[in-house]
Amino acid sequence: MAHIAKHHQHVGNTYDESGLVTYGYDYELERLEKHQPVEFAITKRYLQRYIPDGVTVADVGAGVGHFGELLARRGCKIYLVDVAERLLATAKARLVDAGFEQQILGVHHASATDLSFLPDACCDVVLLLGPLYHLDSAEERQRALAEAVRILRPAGLLFAAGINRMTWLNALFNNEPDSVLEQRDFFERYIHDGRFYPPDLDSPGYVYLATIEGFRSEFTAFTEIGLESPRHSCER
């Protein structure tokens, strides 16, 4: 089993907690369908468009298994990986209950930065739809991307997601302007580095929100070894 760093485990523990307002297990169960349906629809559209039936997928940051189930229904074989044990168990149960137990290749409580339990070139597709915005250092994000590239077969597909830094800030200015002014020092720093730290009691902490240019630049080192430049994540 891969080692999980303490600050990564903090993220996992928070997602496994019940009763939190905007994070945690209860919220994550319904987040995509109830709170972020546009994100859910766009992500499903792109997974359906580009991922062939019957391929091998590492769902790293599997959450409660929405996308694992979507791909299992198309005959894909799935490795489930997450730092949150309760979410991981729920993702596995979701696939089992839907009749796809034989398509689960492995269930791993682990961080995206250490996928050493998976061999090189074992997957046709890697999903990093959650981990990158909980890795608040550039070094850790690069490590996660390197691991994803390592386990991909030639011509494999990597799907990665980030959270836009300025969109979140714009929403705060529109909805809670006083909170921005009250924490001016924090937000002046946040505009430059996108980092939330240290963690508070009601959030996963260790959050990194990217700019579009910054997110795309994360992949630069890997284009030099054959990974194609990332495409836009959505269409207008």
VEXPA-162824 format. One record per atom (N, C-alpha, C): y, z, x; atom name; residue number from 1. Coordinates in nm, 2 decimals, padded with zeros to 4 digits. Each point is the difference from the previous one (the first is absolute). Layout:
BEGIN
((Y,Z,X),CA,NUM)
...
END
This chain:
BEGIN
((-00.12,00.00,00.08),N,1)
((00.12,00.00,-00.08),CA,1)
((00.12,00.00,00.09),C,1)
((00.10,-00.08,-00.04),N,2)
((00.13,-00.01,00.08),CA,2)
((00.07,00.13,-00.02),C,2)
((00.08,00.04,00.11),N,3)
((00.08,00.12,-00.01),CA,3)
((00.13,-00.03,-00.08),C,3)
((00.04,00.09,-00.08),N,4)
((00.12,-00.01,-00.08),CA,4)
((00.11,00.10,00.05),C,4)
((00.11,-00.06,00.05),N,5)
((00.11,00.08,00.05),CA,5)
((00.05,00.10,-00.11),C,5)
((00.05,00.11,00.04),N,6)
((00.05,00.10,-00.09),CA,6)
((00.10,-00.05,-00.10),C,6)
((00.10,-00.08,00.05),N,7)
((00.10,-00.05,-00.09),CA,7)
((-00.05,-00.10,-00.09),C,7)
((-00.10,-00.08,00.04),N,8)
((-00.07,-00.09,-00.10),CA,8)
((-00.07,00.08,-00.11),C,8)
((-00.07,00.11,00.05),N,9)
((-00.07,00.08,-00.10),CA,9)
((00.10,00.06,-00.10),C,9)
((00.12,00.03,00.04),N,10)
((00.10,00.06,-00.09),CA,10)
((00.02,-00.10,-00.11),C,10)
((00.02,-00.13,00.03),N,11)
((00.02,-00.10,-00.10),CA,11)
((-00.12,00.00,-00.10),C,11)
((-00.12,00.00,00.06),N,12)
((-00.12,00.00,-00.09),CA,12)
((-00.01,00.12,-00.09),C,12)
((00.03,00.11,00.06),N,13)
((00.00,00.13,-00.09),CA,13)
((00.09,-00.01,-00.11),C,13)
((00.12,-00.06,00.03),N,14)
((00.10,00.00,-00.11),CA,14)
((-00.04,-00.10,-00.11),C,14)
((-00.06,-00.11,00.04),N,15)
((-00.05,-00.09,-00.11),CA,15)
((-00.12,00.06,-00.08),C,15)
((-00.06,00.09,00.06),N,16)
((-00.12,00.06,-00.07),CA,16)
((00.04,00.12,-00.09),C,16)
((00.13,00.04,00.01),N,17)
((00.05,00.11,-00.08),CA,17)
((00.03,-00.04,-00.15),C,17)
((-00.02,00.09,-00.09),N,18)
((00.03,-00.02,-00.14),CA,18)
((00.14,00.06,-00.03),C,18)
((00.06,-00.06,-00.10),N,19)
((00.12,00.07,-00.06),CA,19)
((00.13,-00.04,00.07),C,19)
((00.00,-00.09,00.10),N,20)
((00.13,-00.04,00.06),CA,20)
((00.06,-00.11,-00.09),C,20)
((00.14,-00.01,00.00),N,21)
((00.07,-00.08,-00.09),CA,21)
((-00.01,-00.15,00.04),C,21)
((00.03,-00.03,00.13),N,22)
((00.00,-00.14,00.04),CA,22)
((-00.10,-00.04,00.10),C,22)
((-00.09,00.10,00.04),N,23)
((-00.10,-00.03,00.09),CA,23)
((-00.13,00.07,-00.05),C,23)
((-00.10,-00.01,00.07),N,24)
((-00.12,00.08,-00.03),CA,24)
((-00.11,-00.07,-00.08),C,24)
((-00.11,00.07,-00.02),N,25)
((-00.11,-00.07,-00.06),CA,25)
((00.02,-00.05,-00.14),C,25)
((00.06,00.09,-00.09),N,26)
((00.02,-00.04,-00.14),CA,26)
((00.09,-00.12,-00.01),C,26)
((00.11,00.00,00.08),N,27)
((00.09,-00.11,00.00),CA,27)
((-00.06,-00.13,00.05),C,27)
((-00.08,00.01,00.11),N,28)
((-00.06,-00.11,00.06),CA,28)
((-00.10,-00.07,-00.09),C,28)
((-00.07,00.08,-00.09),N,29)
((-00.09,-00.06,-00.09),CA,29)
((00.06,-00.10,-00.10),C,29)
((00.12,00.02,-00.03),N,30)
((00.07,-00.09,-00.10),CA,30)
((00.12,-00.08,00.06),C,30)
((00.03,00.02,00.13),N,31)
((00.12,-00.05,00.06),CA,31)
((00.01,-00.15,-00.02),C,31)
((-00.10,-00.08,00.04),N,32)
((00.02,-00.14,-00.01),CA,32)
((00.01,-00.06,-00.14),C,32)
((-00.08,00.05,-00.09),N,33)
((-00.01,-00.05,-00.13),CA,33)
((00.12,00.04,-00.08),C,33)
((00.04,00.13,00.01),N,34)
((00.11,00.06,-00.08),CA,34)
((00.14,-00.01,00.06),C,34)
((00.01,00.03,00.13),N,35)
((00.13,00.01,00.07),CA,35)
((00.04,-00.12,00.08),C,35)
((-00.09,-00.07,00.06),N,36)
((00.03,-00.12,00.08),CA,36)
((-00.08,-00.12,-00.05),C,36)
((00.01,-00.04,-00.12),N,37)
((-00.08,-00.11,-00.05),CA,37)
((00.04,-00.14,00.06),C,37)
((00.12,-00.01,00.04),N,38)
((00.04,-00.13,00.07),CA,38)
((-00.07,-00.01,00.14),C,38)
((00.01,00.11,00.07),N,39)
((-00.07,00.00,00.13),CA,39)
((-00.15,-00.02,-00.02),C,39)
((-00.06,00.06,-00.10),N,40)
((-00.14,-00.02,-00.02),CA,40)
((-00.03,-00.15,-00.03),C,40)
((00.08,-00.06,-00.09),N,41)
((-00.03,-00.13,-00.04),CA,41)
((00.02,-00.10,00.11),C,41)
((00.11,00.02,00.08),N,42)
((00.02,-00.09,00.12),CA,42)
((-00.11,00.01,00.10),C,42)
((-00.04,00.12,00.03),N,43)
((-00.11,00.02,00.10),CA,43)
((-00.13,-00.06,-00.05),C,43)
((-00.03,00.02,-00.12),N,44)
((-00.13,-00.06,-00.06),CA,44)
((00.01,-00.15,00.01),C,44)
((00.12,-00.06,-00.03),N,45)
((00.01,-00.14,00.00),CA,45)
((-00.03,-00.06,00.14),C,45)
((00.06,00.07,00.10),N,46)
((-00.02,-00.05,00.14),CA,46)
((-00.15,00.02,00.05),C,46)
((-00.06,00.11,-00.04),N,47)
((-00.13,00.03,00.04),CA,47)
((-00.10,-00.11,-00.06),C,47)
((00.03,-00.02,-00.13),N,48)
((-00.08,-00.10,-00.07),CA,48)
((00.02,-00.14,00.06),C,48)
((00.12,-00.03,00.04),N,49)
((00.03,-00.14,00.05),CA,49)
((-00.06,-00.03,00.13),C,49)
((00.00,00.10,00.09),N,50)
((-00.04,-00.03,00.14),CA,50)
((-00.13,00.06,00.05),C,50)
((-00.06,00.09,-00.07),N,51)
((-00.13,00.06,00.04),CA,51)
((-00.11,-00.07,-00.07),C,51)
((-00.09,-00.07,00.08),N,52)
((-00.12,-00.06,-00.06),CA,52)
((-00.10,00.10,-00.07),C,52)
((-00.08,-00.05,-00.09),N,53)
((-00.10,00.08,-00.05),CA,53)
((-00.11,00.03,00.11),C,53)
((-00.05,00.12,-00.01),N,54)
((-00.12,00.04,00.07),CA,54)
((00.02,00.04,00.15),C,54)
((00.13,00.01,00.04),N,55)
((00.02,00.04,00.14),CA,55)
((00.00,00.15,00.02),C,55)
((00.00,00.04,00.13),N,56)
((00.00,00.14,00.04),CA,56)
((00.14,00.05,00.02),C,56)
((00.04,00.11,-00.06),N,57)
((00.13,00.05,-00.01),CA,57)
((00.01,00.15,00.05),C,57)
((00.09,00.03,00.09),N,58)
((00.03,00.14,00.03),CA,58)
((00.13,00.04,-00.08),C,58)
((-00.02,00.08,-00.10),N,59)
((00.12,00.05,-00.07),CA,59)
((00.05,00.13,00.06),C,59)
((00.09,-00.01,00.09),N,60)
((00.05,00.11,00.08),CA,60)
((00.12,00.06,-00.07),C,60)
((-00.01,00.12,-00.05),N,61)
((00.09,00.06,-00.09),CA,61)
((-00.03,-00.04,-00.14),C,61)
((-00.13,00.03,-00.03),N,62)
((-00.06,-00.05,-00.13),CA,62)
((00.06,00.06,-00.12),C,62)
((00.06,00.12,00.01),N,63)
((00.05,00.07,-00.12),CA,63)
((-00.11,00.03,-00.10),C,63)
((00.02,-00.03,-00.12),N,64)
((-00.10,00.03,-00.10),CA,64)
((-00.08,-00.12,-00.03),C,64)
((00.01,-00.11,00.08),N,65)
((-00.09,-00.11,-00.01),CA,65)
((00.03,-00.12,-00.09),C,65)
((00.13,-00.01,-00.04),N,66)
((00.04,-00.11,-00.09),CA,66)
((-00.04,-00.14,00.06),C,66)
((00.04,-00.01,00.13),N,67)
((-00.02,-00.14,00.06),CA,67)
((-00.15,-00.01,00.05),C,67)
((-00.06,00.11,00.04),N,68)
((-00.14,-00.01,00.03),CA,68)
((-00.09,-00.05,-00.12),C,68)
((00.03,00.05,-00.11),N,69)
((-00.07,-00.04,-00.12),CA,69)
((00.03,-00.15,-00.04),C,69)
((00.13,-00.03,00.01),N,70)
((00.04,-00.14,-00.02),CA,70)
((-00.08,-00.10,00.08),C,70)
((-00.02,00.03,00.13),N,71)
((-00.07,-00.09,00.09),CA,71)
((-00.15,00.02,-00.01),C,71)
((-00.05,00.11,-00.03),N,72)
((-00.14,00.02,-00.03),CA,72)
((-00.05,-00.09,-00.12),C,72)
((00.09,-00.01,-00.10),N,73)
((-00.03,-00.08,-00.12),CA,73)
((-00.01,-00.15,00.04),C,73)
((00.04,-00.03,00.12),N,74)
((-00.01,-00.14,00.04),CA,74)
((-00.11,-00.01,00.11),C,74)
((-00.08,00.09,00.01),N,75)
((-00.12,00.00,00.09),CA,75)
((00.03,00.04,00.14),C,75)
((00.12,00.06,00.03),N,76)
((00.03,00.04,00.13),CA,76)
((-00.07,00.13,00.04),C,76)
((-00.03,00.02,00.12),N,77)
((-00.06,00.12,00.05),CA,77)
((00.11,00.08,00.07),C,77)
((00.00,00.13,-00.03),N,78)
((00.12,00.08,00.03),CA,78)
((-00.03,00.12,00.09),C,78)
((00.09,00.02,00.10),N,79)
((00.01,00.13,00.07),CA,79)
((00.12,00.07,-00.06),C,79)
((-00.02,00.12,-00.04),N,80)
((00.11,00.09,-00.05),CA,80)
((00.04,00.10,00.10),C,80)
((00.13,00.00,00.03),N,81)
((00.05,00.09,00.10),CA,81)
((00.13,00.06,-00.05),C,81)
((00.01,00.14,00.02),N,82)
((00.13,00.06,-00.04),CA,82)
((00.01,00.14,00.07),C,82)
((00.12,00.05,00.02),N,83)
((00.02,00.13,00.05),CA,83)
((-00.01,00.11,-00.10),C,83)
((00.00,-00.04,-00.13),N,84)
((-00.01,00.10,-00.11),CA,84)
((-00.14,00.00,-00.05),C,84)
((-00.07,00.11,00.01),N,85)
((-00.14,00.01,-00.03),CA,85)
((-00.02,-00.01,-00.15),C,85)
((00.09,00.06,-00.08),N,86)
((-00.02,-00.01,-00.15),CA,86)
((00.02,-00.14,-00.05),C,86)
((00.11,-00.07,00.05),N,87)
((00.02,-00.13,-00.04),CA,87)
((-00.12,-00.09,00.04),C,87)
((-00.05,00.02,00.12),N,88)
((-00.12,-00.08,00.05),CA,88)
((-00.12,00.02,-00.09),C,88)
((-00.03,00.13,-00.04),N,89)
((-00.11,00.02,-00.09),CA,89)
((00.02,-00.07,-00.13),C,89)
((00.12,00.00,-00.05),N,90)
((00.03,-00.06,-00.12),CA,90)
((-00.01,-00.15,00.01),C,90)
((00.04,-00.06,00.11),N,91)
((-00.02,-00.15,00.02),CA,91)
((-00.15,-00.03,00.00),C,91)
((-00.08,00.08,00.07),N,92)
((-00.14,-00.03,00.00),CA,92)
((-00.06,00.01,-00.14),C,92)
((00.04,00.11,-00.07),N,93)
((-00.06,00.02,-00.14),CA,93)
((00.05,-00.12,-00.09),C,93)
((00.11,-00.05,00.02),N,94)
((00.05,-00.11,-00.08),CA,94)
((-00.09,-00.12,00.02),C,94)
((-00.03,-00.03,00.12),N,95)
((-00.09,-00.12,00.02),CA,95)
((-00.14,00.03,-00.04),C,95)
((-00.05,00.12,00.02),N,96)
((-00.13,00.03,-00.05),CA,96)
((-00.01,-00.01,-00.15),C,96)
((00.09,00.06,-00.07),N,97)
((00.00,00.00,-00.14),CA,97)
((00.01,-00.14,-00.06),C,97)
((00.07,-00.09,00.07),N,98)
((00.01,-00.14,-00.04),CA,98)
((-00.12,-00.08,00.04),C,98)
((-00.10,00.06,00.06),N,99)
((-00.12,-00.07,00.03),CA,99)
((00.00,-00.07,00.14),C,99)
((00.09,00.04,00.09),N,100)
((00.01,-00.07,00.13),CA,100)
((-00.04,00.08,00.12),C,100)
((-00.09,00.10,-00.02),N,101)
((-00.04,00.09,00.10),CA,101)
((-00.06,-00.08,00.12),C,101)
((-00.08,-00.10,-00.03),N,102)
((-00.07,-00.07,00.11),CA,102)
((00.10,-00.08,00.08),C,102)
((00.12,-00.02,-00.04),N,103)
((00.10,-00.07,00.07),CA,103)
((00.09,00.08,00.09),C,103)
((-00.02,00.14,-00.01),N,104)
((00.07,00.09,00.09),CA,104)
((-00.07,00.01,00.13),C,104)
((00.06,-00.05,00.11),N,105)
((-00.06,00.00,00.13),CA,105)
((00.02,00.13,00.07),C,105)
((00.10,00.08,-00.03),N,106)
((00.03,00.12,00.06),CA,106)
((00.12,00.07,-00.06),C,106)
((00.00,00.14,00.00),N,107)
((00.11,00.08,-00.05),CA,107)
((00.04,00.09,00.11),C,107)
((00.12,-00.01,00.05),N,108)
((00.04,00.06,00.12),CA,108)
((00.13,00.08,-00.01),C,108)
((00.00,00.13,00.02),N,109)
((00.12,00.08,00.00),CA,109)
((00.06,-00.01,00.14),C,109)
((00.11,-00.08,00.01),N,110)
((00.05,-00.04,00.13),CA,110)
((00.14,-00.05,-00.02),C,110)
((00.07,-00.01,00.12),N,111)
((00.13,-00.05,00.01),CA,111)
((-00.01,-00.15,00.04),C,111)
((00.10,-00.08,-00.05),N,112)
((00.01,-00.14,00.04),CA,112)
((00.01,-00.02,00.15),C,112)
((00.05,00.11,00.07),N,113)
((00.02,-00.01,00.15),CA,113)
((-00.13,00.01,00.08),C,113)
((-00.11,00.03,-00.07),N,114)
((-00.13,00.02,00.07),CA,114)
((-00.11,-00.05,-00.09),C,114)
((-00.04,-00.12,00.02),N,115)
((-00.11,-00.06,-00.08),CA,115)
((-00.12,-00.02,00.09),C,115)
((-00.02,00.09,00.09),N,116)
((-00.11,-00.01,00.10),CA,116)
((-00.14,-00.01,-00.06),C,116)
((-00.01,00.05,-00.12),N,117)
((-00.13,00.00,-00.07),CA,117)
((-00.04,-00.15,-00.05),C,117)
((00.10,-00.09,00.01),N,118)
((-00.03,-00.14,-00.04),CA,118)
((00.00,-00.09,00.13),C,118)
((-00.10,-00.08,00.01),N,119)
((-00.01,-00.09,00.12),CA,119)
((00.10,-00.11,00.00),C,119)
((00.02,-00.06,00.11),N,120)
((00.09,-00.11,00.02),CA,120)
((-00.05,-00.12,-00.09),C,120)
((00.10,-00.07,-00.06),N,121)
((-00.03,-00.12,-00.07),CA,121)
((-00.10,00.01,-00.11),C,121)
((00.01,00.11,-00.08),N,122)
((-00.10,00.03,-00.11),CA,122)
((00.06,-00.04,-00.14),C,122)
((00.13,-00.03,-00.01),N,123)
((00.06,-00.02,-00.13),CA,123)
((00.07,-00.14,-00.01),C,123)
((-00.01,-00.05,-00.12),N,124)
((00.08,-00.12,-00.02),CA,124)
((00.14,00.03,-00.05),C,124)
((00.02,00.12,-00.05),N,125)
((00.13,00.04,-00.06),CA,125)
((00.02,00.15,00.03),C,125)
((00.12,00.03,00.04),N,126)
((00.05,00.14,00.01),CA,126)
((00.12,00.02,-00.09),C,126)
((-00.01,00.11,-00.08),N,127)
((00.12,00.04,-00.08),CA,127)
((00.06,00.12,00.06),C,127)
((00.13,-00.01,00.03),N,128)
((00.08,00.11,00.05),CA,128)
((00.12,00.01,-00.10),C,128)
((-00.03,00.04,-00.12),N,129)
((00.10,00.00,-00.11),CA,129)
((00.06,00.13,-00.02),C,129)
((-00.04,00.10,00.08),N,130)
((00.06,00.14,-00.01),CA,130)
((00.03,00.06,00.14),C,130)
((-00.09,-00.02,00.10),N,131)
((00.02,00.08,00.12),CA,131)
((00.13,-00.02,00.08),C,131)
((00.05,-00.12,00.00),N,132)
((00.11,-00.03,00.09),CA,132)
((00.13,00.08,-00.03),C,132)
((00.02,00.03,-00.13),N,133)
((00.12,00.08,-00.03),CA,133)
((-00.02,00.15,00.01),C,133)
((-00.12,00.04,00.04),N,134)
((-00.02,00.15,00.03),CA,134)
((-00.02,00.02,00.15),C,134)
((00.02,-00.11,00.08),N,135)
((-00.01,00.02,00.15),CA,135)
((00.15,-00.02,00.05),C,135)
((00.06,00.12,00.03),N,136)
((00.14,-00.01,00.02),CA,136)
((00.04,-00.03,00.14),C,136)
((-00.09,-00.02,00.09),N,137)
((00.03,-00.05,00.13),CA,137)
((-00.04,-00.14,00.02),C,137)
((00.08,-00.07,00.08),N,138)
((-00.04,-00.14,00.03),CA,138)
((-00.13,-00.01,00.07),C,138)
((-00.03,00.10,00.09),N,139)
((-00.12,-00.01,00.07),CA,139)
((-00.12,00.02,-00.09),C,139)
((00.00,00.08,-00.10),N,140)
((-00.11,00.01,-00.09),CA,140)
((-00.01,-00.12,-00.09),C,140)
((00.10,-00.06,-00.04),N,141)
((-00.01,-00.12,-00.08),CA,141)
((-00.06,-00.11,00.08),C,141)
((00.04,-00.01,00.13),N,142)
((-00.06,-00.10,00.09),CA,142)
((-00.15,00.03,00.02),C,142)
((-00.04,00.12,00.00),N,143)
((-00.14,00.04,00.02),CA,143)
((-00.08,-00.04,-00.12),C,143)
((00.06,00.02,-00.12),N,144)
((-00.07,-00.03,-00.13),CA,144)
((-00.02,-00.15,-00.01),C,144)
((00.11,-00.08,00.04),N,145)
((-00.01,-00.15,00.00),CA,145)
((-00.11,-00.05,00.10),C,145)
((00.00,00.07,00.12),N,146)
((-00.10,-00.04,00.10),CA,146)
((-00.14,00.02,-00.05),C,146)
((-00.02,00.11,-00.07),N,147)
((-00.13,00.03,-00.05),CA,147)
((-00.04,-00.10,-00.11),C,147)
((00.09,-00.04,-00.09),N,148)
((-00.02,-00.10,-00.10),CA,148)
((-00.04,-00.13,00.06),C,148)
((00.08,-00.04,00.10),N,149)
((-00.03,-00.13,00.07),CA,149)
((-00.14,00.01,00.07),C,149)
((-00.03,00.11,00.06),N,150)
((-00.13,00.01,00.07),CA,150)
((-00.12,-00.02,-00.09),C,150)
((00.01,00.06,-00.13),N,151)
((-00.12,-00.01,-00.08),CA,151)
((00.00,-00.13,-00.09),C,151)
((00.11,-00.08,00.01),N,152)
((00.00,-00.13,-00.07),CA,152)
((-00.08,-00.11,00.08),C,152)
((-00.07,-00.08,-00.08),N,153)
((-00.06,-00.12,00.06),CA,153)
((00.10,-00.11,00.02),C,153)
((-00.03,-00.09,00.09),N,154)
((00.09,-00.12,00.02),CA,154)
((00.04,-00.06,-00.14),C,154)
((00.12,-00.03,-00.01),N,155)
((00.06,-00.06,-00.13),CA,155)
((-00.01,00.10,-00.11),C,155)
((-00.02,00.13,00.03),N,156)
((00.01,00.10,-00.11),CA,156)
((00.14,00.02,-00.05),C,156)
((00.01,00.08,-00.11),N,157)
((00.13,00.02,-00.07),CA,157)
((00.04,00.15,00.00),C,157)
((00.12,00.02,00.04),N,158)
((00.06,00.14,00.00),CA,158)
((00.11,00.01,-00.11),C,158)
((-00.02,00.09,-00.09),N,159)
((00.10,00.02,-00.10),CA,159)
((00.06,00.14,00.03),C,159)
((00.14,00.00,00.02),N,160)
((00.06,00.12,00.04),CA,160)
((00.13,00.02,-00.09),C,160)
((00.03,00.12,-00.03),N,161)
((00.11,00.03,-00.09),CA,161)
((00.09,00.11,00.06),C,161)
((00.13,-00.02,-00.02),N,162)
((00.10,00.10,00.04),CA,162)
((00.09,00.04,-00.12),C,162)
((00.09,00.10,00.02),N,163)
((00.09,00.03,-00.11),CA,163)
((00.14,-00.03,00.06),C,163)
((00.08,-00.06,-00.08),N,164)
((00.14,-00.05,00.04),CA,164)
((00.09,00.12,00.01),C,164)
((00.06,00.02,00.12),N,165)
((00.09,00.11,00.03),CA,165)
((00.13,-00.01,-00.09),C,165)
((00.06,-00.11,-00.01),N,166)
((00.13,-00.01,-00.07),CA,166)
((-00.02,00.00,-00.15),C,166)
((-00.11,-00.05,-00.05),N,167)
((-00.02,00.01,-00.15),CA,167)
((-00.01,00.14,-00.05),C,167)
((-00.07,00.09,00.08),N,168)
((-00.01,00.14,-00.04),CA,168)
((00.14,00.06,00.01),C,168)
((00.08,-00.02,00.10),N,169)
((00.13,00.06,00.02),CA,169)
((00.09,-00.05,-00.11),C,169)
((-00.01,-00.13,-00.04),N,170)
((00.09,-00.05,-00.11),CA,170)
((-00.04,00.07,-00.13),C,170)
((-00.13,00.03,-00.02),N,171)
((-00.04,00.07,-00.13),CA,171)
((00.06,00.14,00.00),C,171)
((00.00,00.06,00.12),N,172)
((00.06,00.14,00.00),CA,172)
((00.15,00.00,-00.03),C,172)
((00.07,-00.10,00.06),N,173)
((00.14,-00.01,-00.02),CA,173)
((00.03,-00.02,-00.15),C,173)
((-00.08,-00.08,-00.07),N,174)
((00.02,-00.02,-00.14),CA,174)
((-00.04,00.11,-00.09),C,174)
((-00.10,00.08,00.04),N,175)
((-00.06,00.10,-00.09),CA,175)
((00.04,00.14,00.04),C,175)
((00.01,00.03,00.13),N,176)
((00.03,00.13,00.05),CA,176)
((00.10,00.00,00.12),C,176)
((00.12,-00.05,-00.03),N,177)
((00.10,-00.02,00.11),CA,177)
((00.03,00.13,00.07),C,177)
((00.01,00.11,-00.07),N,178)
((00.03,00.13,00.06),CA,178)
((-00.10,00.04,00.10),C,178)
((-00.13,-00.03,-00.02),N,179)
((-00.10,00.04,00.09),CA,179)
((00.02,-00.07,00.14),C,179)
((00.05,-00.12,-00.01),N,180)
((00.02,-00.07,00.12),CA,180)
((00.12,00.06,00.08),C,180)
((00.10,00.03,-00.07),N,181)
((00.12,00.06,00.07),CA,181)
((-00.03,00.14,00.05),C,181)
((-00.09,00.08,-00.07),N,182)
((-00.03,00.13,00.04),CA,182)
((-00.09,00.00,00.13),C,182)
((-00.07,-00.11,00.02),N,183)
((-00.09,-00.01,00.12),CA,183)
((00.05,-00.11,00.09),C,183)
((00.13,-00.01,00.02),N,184)
((00.06,-00.11,00.08),CA,184)
((-00.06,-00.02,00.13),C,184)
((-00.02,00.11,00.08),N,185)
((-00.06,-00.01,00.13),CA,185)
((-00.14,-00.06,00.00),C,185)
((-00.08,00.04,-00.10),N,186)
((-00.13,-00.06,-00.01),CA,186)
((00.01,-00.15,-00.02),C,186)
((00.08,-00.04,-00.10),N,187)
((00.00,-00.14,-00.04),CA,187)
((00.07,-00.09,00.11),C,187)
((00.09,00.06,00.07),N,188)
((00.06,-00.08,00.11),CA,188)
((-00.11,-00.04,00.11),C,188)
((-00.09,00.10,00.02),N,189)
((-00.11,-00.03,00.10),CA,189)
((-00.10,-00.09,-00.07),C,189)
((-00.03,00.03,-00.13),N,190)
((-00.10,-00.08,-00.07),CA,190)
((00.03,-00.15,00.00),C,190)
((00.13,-00.03,-00.02),N,191)
((00.04,-00.14,00.00),CA,191)
((-00.05,-00.07,00.12),C,191)
((00.00,00.07,00.12),N,192)
((-00.03,-00.06,00.12),CA,192)
((-00.15,00.00,00.04),C,192)
((-00.07,00.10,-00.05),N,193)
((-00.14,00.01,00.05),CA,193)
((-00.10,00.00,-00.12),C,193)
((00.04,00.02,-00.12),N,194)
((-00.09,00.00,-00.12),CA,194)
((-00.10,00.11,-00.01),C,194)
((00.02,00.11,00.08),N,195)
((-00.11,00.10,00.00),CA,195)
((00.04,00.12,-00.08),C,195)
((-00.10,00.05,-00.07),N,196)
((00.00,00.13,-00.07),CA,196)
((-00.07,00.11,00.08),C,196)
((00.06,00.10,00.05),N,197)
((-00.07,00.11,00.07),CA,197)
((00.10,00.11,00.02),C,197)
((-00.04,00.13,00.01),N,198)
((-00.14,00.04,-00.02),CA,198)
((-00.04,-00.01,-00.15),C,198)
((-00.13,00.01,-00.03),N,199)
((-00.04,-00.01,-00.14),CA,199)
((00.04,00.13,-00.08),C,199)
((00.04,-00.02,-00.12),N,200)
((00.03,00.11,-00.09),CA,200)
((-00.13,00.03,-00.08),C,200)
((00.02,00.10,-00.09),N,201)
((-00.12,00.04,-00.08),CA,201)
((-00.04,-00.09,-00.11),C,201)
((00.08,-00.09,-00.04),N,202)
((-00.03,-00.08,-00.12),CA,202)
((00.00,-00.15,00.04),C,202)
((-00.03,-00.03,00.12),N,203)
((-00.01,-00.15,00.04),CA,203)
((-00.10,-00.01,00.12),C,203)
((-00.05,-00.11,00.02),N,204)
((-00.09,-00.02,00.11),CA,204)
((00.07,00.01,00.14),C,204)
((00.13,-00.01,00.00),N,205)
((00.07,00.00,00.13),CA,205)
((-00.05,-00.11,00.08),C,205)
((00.04,-00.01,00.12),N,206)
((-00.05,-00.10,00.09),CA,206)
((00.00,-00.14,-00.07),C,206)
((00.11,-00.03,-00.05),N,207)
((00.02,-00.13,-00.07),CA,207)
((00.10,-00.09,00.08),C,207)
((-00.04,-00.12,00.01),N,208)
((00.09,-00.10,00.07),CA,208)
((00.03,-00.12,-00.09),C,208)
((00.13,-00.02,-00.03),N,209)
((00.04,-00.11,-00.09),CA,209)
((00.07,-00.10,00.09),C,209)
((-00.04,-00.13,-00.02),N,210)
((00.03,-00.11,00.09),CA,210)
((00.11,-00.09,-00.05),C,210)
((00.07,-00.07,00.08),N,211)
((00.07,-00.11,-00.04),CA,211)
((-00.09,-00.12,00.01),C,211)
((00.04,-00.11,-00.07),N,212)
((-00.08,-00.12,00.00),CA,212)
((-00.02,-00.05,00.14),C,212)
((00.11,-00.01,00.08),N,213)
((-00.01,-00.05,00.14),CA,213)
((-00.09,00.10,00.08),C,213)
((00.02,00.13,-00.02),N,214)
((-00.08,00.09,00.08),CA,214)
((-00.15,-00.01,-00.03),C,214)
((-00.03,-00.01,-00.13),N,215)
((-00.14,-00.01,-00.03),CA,215)
((-00.07,-00.12,00.06),C,215)
((00.07,-00.12,-00.01),N,216)
((-00.06,-00.12,00.05),CA,216)
((-00.01,00.01,00.16),C,216)
((00.09,00.07,00.06),N,217)
((-00.01,00.01,00.15),CA,217)
((-00.11,00.09,00.04),C,217)
((-00.06,00.08,-00.09),N,218)
((-00.12,00.08,00.04),CA,218)
((-00.11,-00.09,00.04),C,218)
((-00.01,-00.12,-00.04),N,219)
((-00.11,-00.09,00.02),CA,219)
((00.01,-00.09,00.12),C,219)
((00.12,00.01,00.07),N,220)
((00.03,-00.09,00.10),CA,220)
((-00.10,00.00,00.11),C,220)
((-00.04,00.12,00.05),N,221)
((-00.10,00.00,00.11),CA,221)
((-00.13,-00.06,-00.04),C,221)
((-00.04,00.00,-00.13),N,222)
((-00.13,-00.05,-00.04),CA,222)
((00.00,-00.16,-00.02),C,222)
((00.12,-00.05,-00.02),N,223)
((00.01,-00.15,-00.01),CA,223)
((-00.03,-00.06,00.13),C,223)
((00.02,00.07,00.11),N,224)
((-00.02,-00.05,00.13),CA,224)
((-00.15,-00.01,00.03),C,224)
((-00.09,00.07,-00.07),N,225)
((-00.14,00.00,00.02),CA,225)
((-00.07,-00.08,-00.12),C,225)
((00.08,-00.07,-00.08),N,226)
((-00.07,-00.09,-00.09),CA,226)
((00.03,00.04,-00.15),C,226)
((00.06,00.11,-00.03),N,227)
((00.03,00.03,-00.14),CA,227)
((00.12,-00.08,-00.04),C,227)
((-00.01,-00.07,-00.11),N,228)
((00.11,-00.08,-00.05),CA,228)
((00.11,00.09,-00.04),C,228)
((00.12,-00.06,00.00),N,229)
((00.12,00.07,-00.04),CA,229)
((-00.02,00.05,-00.15),C,229)
((00.05,00.12,-00.04),N,230)
((-00.02,00.04,-00.13),CA,230)
((00.08,-00.08,-00.10),C,230)
((-00.06,-00.02,-00.12),N,231)
((00.07,-00.07,-00.11),CA,231)
((00.08,00.10,-00.08),C,231)
((00.09,-00.05,-00.08),N,232)
((00.07,00.09,-00.09),CA,232)
((-00.10,00.06,-00.10),C,232)
((00.04,00.13,-00.04),N,233)
((-00.10,00.08,-00.08),CA,233)
((00.02,-00.03,-00.15),C,233)
((00.10,-00.07,-00.04),N,234)
((00.01,-00.03,-00.14),CA,234)
((00.09,-00.13,-00.02),C,234)
((-00.01,-00.05,-00.12),N,235)
((00.08,-00.12,-00.03),CA,235)
((00.11,00.04,-00.10),C,235)
((00.11,-00.07,00.00),N,236)
((00.10,00.02,-00.10),CA,236)
((-00.04,-00.06,-00.14),C,236)
END
